[in-house]
Amino acid sequence: MTEHTQKTIQTKKALTVNEASEYTGIGRNNLRKLITWQKIPVIRIGNKILIRSEVLDQFLKKNEGHNLKNKYEVIAE
């Protein structure tokens, strides 16, 4: 990821799944699984999925120390 891309992602209010993956360090497939489990609220525009960056920050804070691959350990945002 280039420095410009990194700065752009950090200033956006809503991120695609790919951008959210880069922003959080959580893999795209794991993010999609969390979305399917309804643990992360999203905005859908047709097939496009957007996640607010502040939602991701709060989600990470709430789930610090939890196993994000275990549906029952994850605290929904």
Distance bins in CASP14 RR format, pairs under 12 A and 6 or more apart:
PFRMAT RR
TARGET T0000
AUTHOR 0000-0000-0000
RMODE 2
METHOD distances of the structure
MODEL  1
1 7 0 0 0 0 0 1 0 0 0 0 0
1 8 0 0 0 0 1 0 0 0 0 0 0
1 9 1 0 0 1 0 0 0 0 0 0 0
1 10 0 0 0 0 0 1 0 0 0 0 0
1 18 0 0 0 0 0 1 0 0 0 0 0
1 19 0 0 0 0 1 0 0 0 0 0 0
1 21 0 0 0 0 0 1 0 0 0 0 0
1 22 1 0 1 0 0 0 0 0 0 0 0
1 23 0 0 0 0 1 0 0 0 0 0 0
1 25 0 0 0 0 0 1 0 0 0 0 0
2 8 0 0 0 0 1 0 0 0 0 0 0
2 9 0 0 0 0 0 1 0 0 0 0 0
2 22 0 0 0 0 0 1 0 0 0 0 0
3 9 0 0 0 0 0 1 0 0 0 0 0
3 10 0 0 0 0 0 1 0 0 0 0 0
4 10 0 0 0 0 0 1 0 0 0 0 0
4 11 0 0 0 0 0 1 0 0 0 0 0
5 11 0 0 0 0 0 1 0 0 0 0 0
5 12 0 0 0 0 0 1 0 0 0 0 0
5 15 0 0 0 0 0 1 0 0 0 0 0
5 18 0 0 0 0 0 1 0 0 0 0 0
5 19 0 0 0 0 1 0 0 0 0 0 0
5 22 1 0 0 1 0 0 0 0 0 0 0
5 23 0 0 0 0 0 1 0 0 0 0 0
6 12 0 0 0 0 0 1 0 0 0 0 0
6 19 0 0 0 0 0 1 0 0 0 0 0
6 22 1 0 0 1 0 0 0 0 0 0 0
6 23 0 0 0 0 1 0 0 0 0 0 0
7 23 0 0 0 0 0 1 0 0 0 0 0
8 15 0 0 0 0 0 1 0 0 0 0 0
8 16 0 0 0 0 0 1 0 0 0 0 0
8 19 0 0 0 0 1 0 0 0 0 0 0
8 22 0 0 0 0 0 1 0 0 0 0 0
8 23 0 0 0 0 0 1 0 0 0 0 0
8 53 0 0 0 0 0 1 0 0 0 0 0
9 15 1 0 0 1 0 0 0 0 0 0 0
9 16 0 0 0 0 1 0 0 0 0 0 0
9 18 0 0 0 0 1 0 0 0 0 0 0
9 19 1 0 1 0 0 0 0 0 0 0 0
9 20 0 0 0 0 1 0 0 0 0 0 0
9 21 0 0 0 0 0 1 0 0 0 0 0
9 22 1 0 0 1 0 0 0 0 0 0 0
9 23 1 0 1 0 0 0 0 0 0 0 0
9 24 0 0 0 0 0 1 0 0 0 0 0
9 25 0 0 0 0 0 1 0 0 0 0 0
9 51 0 0 0 0 0 1 0 0 0 0 0
9 53 0 0 0 0 1 0 0 0 0 0 0
9 56 0 0 0 0 0 1 0 0 0 0 0
10 19 0 0 0 0 0 1 0 0 0 0 0
10 22 0 0 0 0 0 1 0 0 0 0 0
10 23 1 0 0 1 0 0 0 0 0 0 0
10 24 0 0 0 0 0 1 0 0 0 0 0
10 53 1 0 0 1 0 0 0 0 0 0 0
10 56 0 0 0 0 0 1 0 0 0 0 0
10 57 0 0 0 0 0 1 0 0 0 0 0
11 19 0 0 0 0 0 1 0 0 0 0 0
11 23 0 0 0 0 0 1 0 0 0 0 0
11 53 0 0 0 0 1 0 0 0 0 0 0
12 19 1 0 0 1 0 0 0 0 0 0 0
12 20 0 0 0 0 1 0 0 0 0 0 0
12 22 0 0 0 0 0 1 0 0 0 0 0
12 23 0 0 0 0 1 0 0 0 0 0 0
12 50 0 0 0 0 1 0 0 0 0 0 0
12 51 0 0 0 0 0 1 0 0 0 0 0
12 52 0 0 0 0 1 0 0 0 0 0 0
12 53 1 0 0 1 0 0 0 0 0 0 0
12 54 0 0 0 0 0 1 0 0 0 0 0
12 56 0 0 0 0 0 1 0 0 0 0 0
13 19 0 0 0 0 0 1 0 0 0 0 0
13 23 0 0 0 0 0 1 0 0 0 0 0
13 43 0 0 0 0 0 1 0 0 0 0 0
13 50 0 0 0 0 1 0 0 0 0 0 0
13 51 0 0 0 0 0 1 0 0 0 0 0
13 52 1 0 0 1 0 0 0 0 0 0 0
13 53 1 0 0 1 0 0 0 0 0 0 0
13 54 1 0 0 1 0 0 0 0 0 0 0
13 55 0 0 0 0 0 1 0 0 0 0 0
13 56 0 0 0 0 0 1 0 0 0 0 0
13 57 0 0 0 0 0 1 0 0 0 0 0
14 20 0 0 0 0 1 0 0 0 0 0 0
14 23 0 0 0 0 0 1 0 0 0 0 0
14 41 0 0 0 0 0 1 0 0 0 0 0
14 42 0 0 0 0 1 0 0 0 0 0 0
14 43 1 0 0 1 0 0 0 0 0 0 0
14 44 0 0 0 0 0 1 0 0 0 0 0
14 45 0 0 0 0 1 0 0 0 0 0 0
14 48 0 0 0 0 0 1 0 0 0 0 0
14 49 0 0 0 0 1 0 0 0 0 0 0
14 50 1 0 1 0 0 0 0 0 0 0 0
14 51 1 0 0 1 0 0 0 0 0 0 0
14 52 1 0 1 0 0 0 0 0 0 0 0
14 53 1 0 0 1 0 0 0 0 0 0 0
14 54 0 0 0 0 1 0 0 0 0 0 0
14 55 0 0 0 0 1 0 0 0 0 0 0
14 56 0 0 0 0 0 1 0 0 0 0 0
15 21 0 0 0 0 1 0 0 0 0 0 0
15 22 0 0 0 0 1 0 0 0 0 0 0
15 23 1 0 1 0 0 0 0 0 0 0 0
15 24 0 0 0 0 1 0 0 0 0 0 0
15 25 0 0 0 0 0 1 0 0 0 0 0
15 26 0 0 0 0 0 1 0 0 0 0 0
15 28 0 0 0 0 0 1 0 0 0 0 0
15 31 0 0 0 0 1 0 0 0 0 0 0
15 40 0 0 0 0 0 1 0 0 0 0 0
15 42 0 0 0 0 0 1 0 0 0 0 0
15 43 0 0 0 0 0 1 0 0 0 0 0
15 48 0 0 0 0 0 1 0 0 0 0 0
15 49 0 0 0 0 1 0 0 0 0 0 0
15 50 1 0 0 1 0 0 0 0 0 0 0
15 51 1 0 1 0 0 0 0 0 0 0 0
15 52 1 0 0 1 0 0 0 0 0 0 0
15 53 1 0 1 0 0 0 0 0 0 0 0
15 54 0 0 0 0 0 1 0 0 0 0 0
15 55 0 0 0 0 1 0 0 0 0 0 0
15 56 1 0 0 1 0 0 0 0 0 0 0
15 57 0 0 0 0 0 1 0 0 0 0 0
16 22 0 0 0 0 1 0 0 0 0 0 0
16 23 0 0 0 0 0 1 0 0 0 0 0
16 28 0 0 0 0 1 0 0 0 0 0 0
16 31 0 0 0 0 0 1 0 0 0 0 0
16 32 0 0 0 0 0 1 0 0 0 0 0
16 35 0 0 0 0 0 1 0 0 0 0 0
16 42 0 0 0 0 0 1 0 0 0 0 0
16 43 0 0 0 0 0 1 0 0 0 0 0
16 44 0 0 0 0 0 1 0 0 0 0 0
16 45 0 0 0 0 0 1 0 0 0 0 0
16 47 0 0 0 0 0 1 0 0 0 0 0
16 48 1 0 0 1 0 0 0 0 0 0 0
16 49 1 0 0 1 0 0 0 0 0 0 0
16 50 1 0 0 1 0 0 0 0 0 0 0
16 51 1 0 0 1 0 0 0 0 0 0 0
16 52 0 0 0 0 0 1 0 0 0 0 0
16 53 0 0 0 0 0 1 0 0 0 0 0
16 56 0 0 0 0 0 1 0 0 0 0 0
17 23 0 0 0 0 0 1 0 0 0 0 0
17 24 0 0 0 0 0 1 0 0 0 0 0
17 26 0 0 0 0 1 0 0 0 0 0 0
17 27 0 0 0 0 1 0 0 0 0 0 0
17 28 1 0 1 0 0 0 0 0 0 0 0
17 29 0 0 0 0 1 0 0 0 0 0 0
17 30 0 0 0 0 0 1 0 0 0 0 0
17 31 1 0 1 0 0 0 0 0 0 0 0
17 32 1 0 0 1 0 0 0 0 0 0 0
17 33 0 0 0 0 0 1 0 0 0 0 0
17 34 0 0 0 0 0 1 0 0 0 0 0
17 35 1 0 0 1 0 0 0 0 0 0 0
17 36 0 0 0 0 0 1 0 0 0 0 0
17 40 0 0 0 0 0 1 0 0 0 0 0
17 42 0 0 0 0 1 0 0 0 0 0 0
17 43 0 0 0 0 0 1 0 0 0 0 0
17 44 0 0 0 0 0 1 0 0 0 0 0
17 47 0 0 0 0 0 1 0 0 0 0 0
17 48 0 0 0 0 1 0 0 0 0 0 0
17 49 1 0 1 0 0 0 0 0 0 0 0
17 50 0 0 0 0 1 0 0 0 0 0 0
17 51 1 0 0 1 0 0 0 0 0 0 0
17 56 0 0 0 0 0 1 0 0 0 0 0
18 24 0 0 0 0 0 1 0 0 0 0 0
18 25 0 0 0 0 0 1 0 0 0 0 0
18 26 0 0 0 0 0 1 0 0 0 0 0
18 27 0 0 0 0 1 0 0 0 0 0 0
18 28 1 0 0 1 0 0 0 0 0 0 0
18 29 0 0 0 0 0 1 0 0 0 0 0
18 31 0 0 0 0 1 0 0 0 0 0 0
18 32 0 0 0 0 0 1 0 0 0 0 0
18 48 0 0 0 0 0 1 0 0 0 0 0
18 49 0 0 0 0 0 1 0 0 0 0 0
18 50 0 0 0 0 0 1 0 0 0 0 0
18 51 0 0 0 0 0 1 0 0 0 0 0
19 25 0 0 0 0 0 1 0 0 0 0 0
19 26 0 0 0 0 0 1 0 0 0 0 0
19 27 0 0 0 0 0 1 0 0 0 0 0
19 28 0 0 0 0 0 1 0 0 0 0 0
19 31 0 0 0 0 0 1 0 0 0 0 0
19 48 0 0 0 0 0 1 0 0 0 0 0
19 49 0 0 0 0 0 1 0 0 0 0 0
19 50 0 0 0 0 1 0 0 0 0 0 0
19 51 0 0 0 0 1 0 0 0 0 0 0
19 52 0 0 0 0 0 1 0 0 0 0 0
19 53 0 0 0 0 1 0 0 0 0 0 0
19 56 0 0 0 0 1 0 0 0 0 0 0
20 26 1 0 0 1 0 0 0 0 0 0 0
20 27 0 0 0 0 1 0 0 0 0 0 0
20 28 0 0 0 0 1 0 0 0 0 0 0
20 30 0 0 0 0 0 1 0 0 0 0 0
20 31 1 0 1 0 0 0 0 0 0 0 0
20 32 0 0 0 0 0 1 0 0 0 0 0
20 34 0 0 0 0 1 0 0 0 0 0 0
20 35 0 0 0 0 1 0 0 0 0 0 0
20 40 0 0 0 0 1 0 0 0 0 0 0
20 42 0 0 0 0 1 0 0 0 0 0 0
20 43 0 0 0 0 0 1 0 0 0 0 0
20 49 0 0 0 0 1 0 0 0 0 0 0
20 50 0 0 0 0 1 0 0 0 0 0 0
20 51 1 0 1 0 0 0 0 0 0 0 0
20 52 0 0 0 0 1 0 0 0 0 0 0
20 53 1 0 0 1 0 0 0 0 0 0 0
20 54 0 0 0 0 0 1 0 0 0 0 0
20 55 0 0 0 0 1 0 0 0 0 0 0
20 56 1 0 1 0 0 0 0 0 0 0 0
20 57 0 0 0 0 0 1 0 0 0 0 0
20 59 0 0 0 0 1 0 0 0 0 0 0
20 60 0 0 0 0 0 1 0 0 0 0 0
21 27 1 0 1 0 0 0 0 0 0 0 0
21 28 1 0 1 0 0 0 0 0 0 0 0
21 29 0 0 0 0 1 0 0 0 0 0 0
21 30 0 0 0 0 1 0 0 0 0 0 0
21 31 1 0 1 0 0 0 0 0 0 0 0
21 32 0 0 0 0 1 0 0 0 0 0 0
21 34 0 0 0 0 0 1 0 0 0 0 0
21 35 0 0 0 0 0 1 0 0 0 0 0
21 40 0 0 0 0 0 1 0 0 0 0 0
21 49 0 0 0 0 0 1 0 0 0 0 0
21 51 0 0 0 0 0 1 0 0 0 0 0
21 56 0 0 0 0 0 1 0 0 0 0 0
22 28 0 0 0 0 1 0 0 0 0 0 0
22 31 0 0 0 0 0 1 0 0 0 0 0
22 53 0 0 0 0 0 1 0 0 0 0 0
22 56 0 0 0 0 0 1 0 0 0 0 0
23 31 0 0 0 0 0 1 0 0 0 0 0
23 51 0 0 0 0 1 0 0 0 0 0 0
23 52 0 0 0 0 0 1 0 0 0 0 0
23 53 1 0 0 1 0 0 0 0 0 0 0
23 54 0 0 0 0 0 1 0 0 0 0 0
23 55 0 0 0 0 0 1 0 0 0 0 0
23 56 1 0 0 1 0 0 0 0 0 0 0
23 57 0 0 0 0 1 0 0 0 0 0 0
23 59 0 0 0 0 0 1 0 0 0 0 0
23 60 0 0 0 0 1 0 0 0 0 0 0
24 30 0 0 0 0 1 0 0 0 0 0 0
24 31 1 0 0 1 0 0 0 0 0 0 0
24 34 0 0 0 0 0 1 0 0 0 0 0
24 40 0 0 0 0 1 0 0 0 0 0 0
24 51 0 0 0 0 1 0 0 0 0 0 0
24 53 0 0 0 0 1 0 0 0 0 0 0
24 55 0 0 0 0 0 1 0 0 0 0 0
24 56 1 0 1 0 0 0 0 0 0 0 0
24 57 0 0 0 0 1 0 0 0 0 0 0
24 58 0 0 0 0 0 1 0 0 0 0 0
24 59 0 0 0 0 1 0 0 0 0 0 0
24 60 1 0 0 1 0 0 0 0 0 0 0
24 61 0 0 0 0 0 1 0 0 0 0 0
24 63 0 0 0 0 0 1 0 0 0 0 0
24 68 0 0 0 0 1 0 0 0 0 0 0
25 31 0 0 0 0 1 0 0 0 0 0 0
25 56 0 0 0 0 0 1 0 0 0 0 0
25 60 0 0 0 0 1 0 0 0 0 0 0
25 68 0 0 0 0 0 1 0 0 0 0 0
26 32 0 0 0 0 0 1 0 0 0 0 0
26 33 0 0 0 0 1 0 0 0 0 0 0
26 34 1 0 0 1 0 0 0 0 0 0 0
26 35 0 0 0 0 0 1 0 0 0 0 0
26 39 0 0 0 0 0 1 0 0 0 0 0
26 40 0 0 0 0 1 0 0 0 0 0 0
26 51 0 0 0 0 0 1 0 0 0 0 0
26 56 0 0 0 0 1 0 0 0 0 0 0
26 59 0 0 0 0 1 0 0 0 0 0 0
26 60 0 0 0 0 1 0 0 0 0 0 0
26 63 0 0 0 0 0 1 0 0 0 0 0
26 68 1 0 0 1 0 0 0 0 0 0 0
26 69 0 0 0 0 0 1 0 0 0 0 0
26 74 0 0 0 0 0 1 0 0 0 0 0
27 33 0 0 0 0 1 0 0 0 0 0 0
27 34 0 0 0 0 1 0 0 0 0 0 0
27 35 0 0 0 0 0 1 0 0 0 0 0
27 68 0 0 0 0 1 0 0 0 0 0 0
27 69 0 0 0 0 0 1 0 0 0 0 0
28 34 0 0 0 0 0 1 0 0 0 0 0
28 35 0 0 0 0 0 1 0 0 0 0 0
28 49 0 0 0 0 0 1 0 0 0 0 0
28 51 0 0 0 0 0 1 0 0 0 0 0
29 35 0 0 0 0 0 1 0 0 0 0 0
29 36 0 0 0 0 0 1 0 0 0 0 0
29 68 0 0 0 0 0 1 0 0 0 0 0
29 69 0 0 0 0 0 1 0 0 0 0 0
30 36 0 0 0 0 0 1 0 0 0 0 0
30 37 0 0 0 0 0 1 0 0 0 0 0
30 39 0 0 0 0 0 1 0 0 0 0 0
30 40 0 0 0 0 0 1 0 0 0 0 0
30 63 0 0 0 0 0 1 0 0 0 0 0
30 67 0 0 0 0 0 1 0 0 0 0 0
30 68 1 0 0 1 0 0 0 0 0 0 0
30 69 1 0 0 1 0 0 0 0 0 0 0
30 70 0 0 0 0 0 1 0 0 0 0 0
30 71 0 0 0 0 0 1 0 0 0 0 0
30 74 0 0 0 0 0 1 0 0 0 0 0
31 37 0 0 0 0 0 1 0 0 0 0 0
31 39 0 0 0 0 1 0 0 0 0 0 0
31 40 1 0 0 1 0 0 0 0 0 0 0
31 42 0 0 0 0 1 0 0 0 0 0 0
31 49 0 0 0 0 1 0 0 0 0 0 0
31 51 1 0 0 1 0 0 0 0 0 0 0
31 55 0 0 0 0 0 1 0 0 0 0 0
31 56 0 0 0 0 1 0 0 0 0 0 0
31 59 0 0 0 0 0 1 0 0 0 0 0
31 60 0 0 0 0 0 1 0 0 0 0 0
31 68 0 0 0 0 1 0 0 0 0 0 0
31 69 0 0 0 0 0 1 0 0 0 0 0
31 74 0 0 0 0 0 1 0 0 0 0 0
32 39 0 0 0 0 0 1 0 0 0 0 0
32 40 0 0 0 0 1 0 0 0 0 0 0
32 42 0 0 0 0 0 1 0 0 0 0 0
32 49 0 0 0 0 1 0 0 0 0 0 0
32 51 0 0 0 0 0 1 0 0 0 0 0
33 39 0 0 0 0 1 0 0 0 0 0 0
33 40 0 0 0 0 1 0 0 0 0 0 0
33 68 0 0 0 0 1 0 0 0 0 0 0
33 69 1 0 0 1 0 0 0 0 0 0 0
33 70 0 0 0 0 0 1 0 0 0 0 0
33 71 0 0 0 0 1 0 0 0 0 0 0
33 74 0 0 0 0 1 0 0 0 0 0 0
34 40 1 0 1 0 0 0 0 0 0 0 0
34 41 0 0 0 0 0 1 0 0 0 0 0
34 42 0 0 0 0 1 0 0 0 0 0 0
34 49 0 0 0 0 0 1 0 0 0 0 0
34 51 0 0 0 0 1 0 0 0 0 0 0
34 55 0 0 0 0 0 1 0 0 0 0 0
34 56 0 0 0 0 0 1 0 0 0 0 0
34 59 0 0 0 0 1 0 0 0 0 0 0
34 60 0 0 0 0 0 1 0 0 0 0 0
34 63 0 0 0 0 1 0 0 0 0 0 0
34 66 0 0 0 0 0 1 0 0 0 0 0
34 67 0 0 0 0 0 1 0 0 0 0 0
34 68 1 0 0 1 0 0 0 0 0 0 0
34 69 0 0 0 0 1 0 0 0 0 0 0
34 70 0 0 0 0 0 1 0 0 0 0 0
34 71 0 0 0 0 1 0 0 0 0 0 0
34 73 0 0 0 0 0 1 0 0 0 0 0
34 74 1 0 0 1 0 0 0 0 0 0 0
34 75 0 0 0 0 0 1 0 0 0 0 0
34 76 0 0 0 0 1 0 0 0 0 0 0
34 77 0 0 0 0 1 0 0 0 0 0 0
35 41 0 0 0 0 1 0 0 0 0 0 0
35 42 1 0 1 0 0 0 0 0 0 0 0
35 43 0 0 0 0 0 1 0 0 0 0 0
35 44 0 0 0 0 1 0 0 0 0 0 0
35 49 1 0 0 1 0 0 0 0 0 0 0
35 50 0 0 0 0 0 1 0 0 0 0 0
35 51 1 0 0 1 0 0 0 0 0 0 0
35 55 0 0 0 0 0 1 0 0 0 0 0
35 56 0 0 0 0 0 1 0 0 0 0 0
35 59 0 0 0 0 0 1 0 0 0 0 0
35 74 0 0 0 0 0 1 0 0 0 0 0
35 76 0 0 0 0 0 1 0 0 0 0 0
35 77 0 0 0 0 0 1 0 0 0 0 0
36 42 0 0 0 0 0 1 0 0 0 0 0
36 49 0 0 0 0 0 1 0 0 0 0 0
36 71 0 0 0 0 1 0 0 0 0 0 0
36 74 0 0 0 0 0 1 0 0 0 0 0
37 68 0 0 0 0 1 0 0 0 0 0 0
37 69 0 0 0 0 0 1 0 0 0 0 0
37 70 0 0 0 0 0 1 0 0 0 0 0
37 71 1 0 1 0 0 0 0 0 0 0 0
37 72 0 0 0 0 1 0 0 0 0 0 0
37 73 0 0 0 0 0 1 0 0 0 0 0
37 74 1 0 0 1 0 0 0 0 0 0 0
37 75 0 0 0 0 0 1 0 0 0 0 0
37 76 0 0 0 0 1 0 0 0 0 0 0
37 77 0 0 0 0 0 1 0 0 0 0 0
38 71 0 0 0 0 0 1 0 0 0 0 0
38 74 0 0 0 0 0 1 0 0 0 0 0
38 76 1 0 0 1 0 0 0 0 0 0 0
38 77 0 0 0 0 1 0 0 0 0 0 0
39 51 0 0 0 0 0 1 0 0 0 0 0
39 55 0 0 0 0 0 1 0 0 0 0 0
39 56 0 0 0 0 0 1 0 0 0 0 0
39 58 0 0 0 0 0 1 0 0 0 0 0
39 59 1 0 0 1 0 0 0 0 0 0 0
39 60 0 0 0 0 0 1 0 0 0 0 0
39 62 0 0 0 0 1 0 0 0 0 0 0
39 63 0 0 0 0 1 0 0 0 0 0 0
39 66 0 0 0 0 0 1 0 0 0 0 0
39 68 0 0 0 0 1 0 0 0 0 0 0
39 69 0 0 0 0 0 1 0 0 0 0 0
39 70 0 0 0 0 0 1 0 0 0 0 0
39 71 1 0 0 1 0 0 0 0 0 0 0
39 72 0 0 0 0 0 1 0 0 0 0 0
39 73 0 0 0 0 0 1 0 0 0 0 0
39 74 1 0 1 0 0 0 0 0 0 0 0
39 75 1 0 0 1 0 0 0 0 0 0 0
39 76 1 0 1 0 0 0 0 0 0 0 0
39 77 1 0 0 1 0 0 0 0 0 0 0
40 49 0 0 0 0 1 0 0 0 0 0 0
40 50 0 0 0 0 0 1 0 0 0 0 0
40 51 1 0 0 1 0 0 0 0 0 0 0
40 52 0 0 0 0 1 0 0 0 0 0 0
40 53 0 0 0 0 0 1 0 0 0 0 0
40 54 0 0 0 0 0 1 0 0 0 0 0
40 55 1 0 0 1 0 0 0 0 0 0 0
40 56 1 0 0 1 0 0 0 0 0 0 0
40 57 0 0 0 0 0 1 0 0 0 0 0
40 58 0 0 0 0 1 0 0 0 0 0 0
40 59 1 0 1 0 0 0 0 0 0 0 0
40 60 0 0 0 0 0 1 0 0 0 0 0
40 62 0 0 0 0 0 1 0 0 0 0 0
40 63 0 0 0 0 0 1 0 0 0 0 0
40 68 0 0 0 0 0 1 0 0 0 0 0
40 74 0 0 0 0 1 0 0 0 0 0 0
40 75 0 0 0 0 0 1 0 0 0 0 0
40 76 1 0 0 1 0 0 0 0 0 0 0
40 77 1 0 1 0 0 0 0 0 0 0 0
41 49 0 0 0 0 0 1 0 0 0 0 0
41 50 0 0 0 0 0 1 0 0 0 0 0
41 51 1 0 0 1 0 0 0 0 0 0 0
41 52 1 0 0 1 0 0 0 0 0 0 0
41 54 0 0 0 0 0 1 0 0 0 0 0
41 55 1 0 0 1 0 0 0 0 0 0 0
41 56 0 0 0 0 0 1 0 0 0 0 0
41 58 0 0 0 0 0 1 0 0 0 0 0
41 59 0 0 0 0 1 0 0 0 0 0 0
41 76 0 0 0 0 1 0 0 0 0 0 0
41 77 1 0 0 1 0 0 0 0 0 0 0
42 48 0 0 0 0 1 0 0 0 0 0 0
42 49 1 0 1 0 0 0 0 0 0 0 0
42 50 1 0 0 1 0 0 0 0 0 0 0
42 51 1 0 1 0 0 0 0 0 0 0 0
42 52 0 0 0 0 1 0 0 0 0 0 0
42 55 0 0 0 0 1 0 0 0 0 0 0
42 56 0 0 0 0 0 1 0 0 0 0 0
42 59 0 0 0 0 0 1 0 0 0 0 0
42 77 0 0 0 0 0 1 0 0 0 0 0
43 49 1 0 0 1 0 0 0 0 0 0 0
43 50 1 0 1 0 0 0 0 0 0 0 0
43 51 1 0 0 1 0 0 0 0 0 0 0
43 52 1 0 0 1 0 0 0 0 0 0 0
43 53 0 0 0 0 0 1 0 0 0 0 0
43 55 0 0 0 0 1 0 0 0 0 0 0
44 50 1 0 0 1 0 0 0 0 0 0 0
44 51 0 0 0 0 0 1 0 0 0 0 0
50 56 0 0 0 0 0 1 0 0 0 0 0
51 57 0 0 0 0 0 1 0 0 0 0 0
51 58 0 0 0 0 0 1 0 0 0 0 0
51 59 0 0 0 0 1 0 0 0 0 0 0
51 60 0 0 0 0 0 1 0 0 0 0 0
51 77 0 0 0 0 1 0 0 0 0 0 0
52 58 0 0 0 0 1 0 0 0 0 0 0
52 59 0 0 0 0 0 1 0 0 0 0 0
52 77 0 0 0 0 1 0 0 0 0 0 0
53 59 0 0 0 0 0 1 0 0 0 0 0
53 60 0 0 0 0 0 1 0 0 0 0 0
54 60 0 0 0 0 0 1 0 0 0 0 0
54 61 0 0 0 0 0 1 0 0 0 0 0
54 77 0 0 0 0 1 0 0 0 0 0 0
55 61 0 0 0 0 0 1 0 0 0 0 0
55 62 0 0 0 0 0 1 0 0 0 0 0
55 76 0 0 0 0 0 1 0 0 0 0 0
55 77 1 0 1 0 0 0 0 0 0 0 0
56 62 0 0 0 0 0 1 0 0 0 0 0
56 63 0 0 0 0 0 1 0 0 0 0 0
56 77 0 0 0 0 1 0 0 0 0 0 0
57 63 0 0 0 0 0 1 0 0 0 0 0
57 64 0 0 0 0 0 1 0 0 0 0 0
57 77 0 0 0 0 1 0 0 0 0 0 0
58 64 0 0 0 0 0 1 0 0 0 0 0
58 75 0 0 0 0 0 1 0 0 0 0 0
58 76 0 0 0 0 0 1 0 0 0 0 0
58 77 1 0 1 0 0 0 0 0 0 0 0
59 66 0 0 0 0 0 1 0 0 0 0 0
59 68 0 0 0 0 1 0 0 0 0 0 0
59 74 0 0 0 0 1 0 0 0 0 0 0
59 75 0 0 0 0 1 0 0 0 0 0 0
59 76 0 0 0 0 1 0 0 0 0 0 0
59 77 1 0 1 0 0 0 0 0 0 0 0
60 66 0 0 0 0 0 1 0 0 0 0 0
60 68 0 0 0 0 1 0 0 0 0 0 0
60 74 0 0 0 0 0 1 0 0 0 0 0
60 75 0 0 0 0 0 1 0 0 0 0 0
60 77 0 0 0 0 1 0 0 0 0 0 0
61 75 0 0 0 0 1 0 0 0 0 0 0
61 77 0 0 0 0 1 0 0 0 0 0 0
62 68 0 0 0 0 0 1 0 0 0 0 0
62 73 0 0 0 0 0 1 0 0 0 0 0
62 74 0 0 0 0 1 0 0 0 0 0 0
62 75 1 0 1 0 0 0 0 0 0 0 0
62 76 0 0 0 0 1 0 0 0 0 0 0
62 77 1 0 0 1 0 0 0 0 0 0 0
63 69 0 0 0 0 0 1 0 0 0 0 0
63 70 0 0 0 0 0 1 0 0 0 0 0
63 73 0 0 0 0 1 0 0 0 0 0 0
63 74 1 0 1 0 0 0 0 0 0 0 0
63 75 1 0 1 0 0 0 0 0 0 0 0
63 76 0 0 0 0 1 0 0 0 0 0 0
63 77 0 0 0 0 1 0 0 0 0 0 0
64 73 0 0 0 0 0 1 0 0 0 0 0
64 74 0 0 0 0 0 1 0 0 0 0 0
64 75 0 0 0 0 1 0 0 0 0 0 0
65 73 0 0 0 0 1 0 0 0 0 0 0
65 74 0 0 0 0 0 1 0 0 0 0 0
65 75 0 0 0 0 0 1 0 0 0 0 0
66 72 0 0 0 0 1 0 0 0 0 0 0
66 73 1 0 1 0 0 0 0 0 0 0 0
66 74 1 0 0 1 0 0 0 0 0 0 0
66 75 1 0 0 1 0 0 0 0 0 0 0
66 76 0 0 0 0 0 1 0 0 0 0 0
67 73 1 0 1 0 0 0 0 0 0 0 0
67 74 1 0 0 1 0 0 0 0 0 0 0
67 75 0 0 0 0 0 1 0 0 0 0 0
68 74 1 0 1 0 0 0 0 0 0 0 0
68 75 0 0 0 0 0 1 0 0 0 0 0
68 76 0 0 0 0 0 1 0 0 0 0 0
END
